[in-house]
Structure formats: structure tokens, C-alpha cells
Amino acid sequence: DGGVAISITDNVAVSAAVLETLTFCATNVAITASCANAGGANVPTLALGEEVGSVKALQAGIVSTGKIYTQLSSNASNGVIVRIKSGNTCGGLMRVGASGCDIAPATTAGISQDQPKFGVKVAANSSQDSSLAASGDTLTADSSYGTDYFMNWVSGNATGVSSTYGDPLYHTTGNSALNNRNMDLTFAAAMSNTTPAGMYSTNLSLIATGKF
């Protein structure tokens, strides 16, 4: 014969929360860890062209290029997508006083000499990953942006770079979290001998969205 004493408590419930984070920056110089050197004088502005006296200008027979640098960190459980949106409804470079883009978007990948087109090419900046202590997922270009200069403009602006939410530019490769991953954007433009003289520009928005 014997006896057993038993005492059972309520369940011990333990919980924790991890808040969503996303850090995204763009500059005109190579970006250091955690976007530390973004802002200030390092704003993402770019003047395409060749040196002509004291100014830069596009020249016939030359495809002029320049870089903008971006960095992305996020704990989004399903990765991040970055879109590009053009401020010009025609998708390319618009001349002051004009109603359309005399330097058109490169809707088929590639820009040839003497072809008045504008586009961007995406390339992973893996050479800086070691100095940045980058970790987690990597980044991959969308559509034709990773193969040649491209600007996906679609007439009517229902989709593409002039649509409400812009056009997918690059995304996380494995759709998972990442830290201090750099991605270079190389913009290019060219002109022909019949391209009207004037000042050309566009304002582009880069929009990073986490898929939490």
C-alpha cells in the first residue's frame, strides 16, 4: 500500500515578439554598413554625359553611364522587392518645355550608340559584401534589368515604370531576411544628331516593400 502526492500548476506561457524592420538607402557613393554614410552630401543625384568644357552633356556616338548605389536590410520573413517608378509619364528623359520624352525609355533591353534612349542595369555588388559583414539572403535583378540597360515603360501607364506602384527592379533571391546587401544601379543614356537641344531630366523613386 502507498500514497502519491501530485500538484499540477497552470501552463507556464512564454511569448516574445520581433518587430518588422526594413532599412533601405540610395546614394551617389559606395554605401558603408547600416547606411551610415547615406544622406548629407551623398544624395542619389546623377548627371549623365561627357565633359564638354565646364559642363556634362550627352555626345553623339557615346552611351553615357553613371552609378547610383543602394543598400537593403530587412528581417521580412518572405523577402523584399524593390520597384522603380518614373516621374515622367513617358518613362524616359523629358526635355524642359516638351510634352514627351525625346530620349525614350529603352523598352527593349540595350542602348546603341546614336540611339536616343534611357535605361538602367542592375548588378549585385558582391565585391563589398566582406567589408560590410553582409549576411542572409542575396539580391537578384527582375526581368531584363540584370542583362542590359532597360526601362519597362508600357503605354497607358497601367503597368511598368510609370504605373502607380512602379516596376519590379530587384528582389531577394530566396525570399528571406538579409542584412547590409548592396546593389549597384548603372544608368545609361544616349542621343542622336537629331535629338533636340535642351536640359533633360527625370525623377525616379525606388520603393522597397517587405513581404512579412
JOKAHU-V297517 format. One record per run of one state. SS is the DSSP state (A for helix, B for strand, O for the rest). FROM is the first residue (numbers start at 1). LEN is the number of residues. If there is no record, write none. Layout:
BEGIN
ss: (SS;SS)
from: (FROM;FROM)
len: (LEN;LEN)
END
This chain:
BEGIN
ss: (O;B;O;A;O;B;O;B;O;B;O;B;O;B;O;B;O;B;O;B;O;B;O;A;O;B;O;B;O;A;O;B;O;B;O;B;O;B;O;B;O;B;O;B;O)
from: (1;22;28;33;36;39;40;42;43;50;53;55;58;64;75;80;87;93;96;103;106;117;125;126;133;135;137;139;142;143;147;150;151;153;154;160;161;167;173;178;190;200;202;204;211)
len: (21;6;5;3;3;1;2;1;7;3;2;3;6;11;5;7;6;3;7;3;11;8;1;7;2;2;2;3;1;4;3;1;2;1;6;1;6;6;5;12;10;2;2;7;2)
END
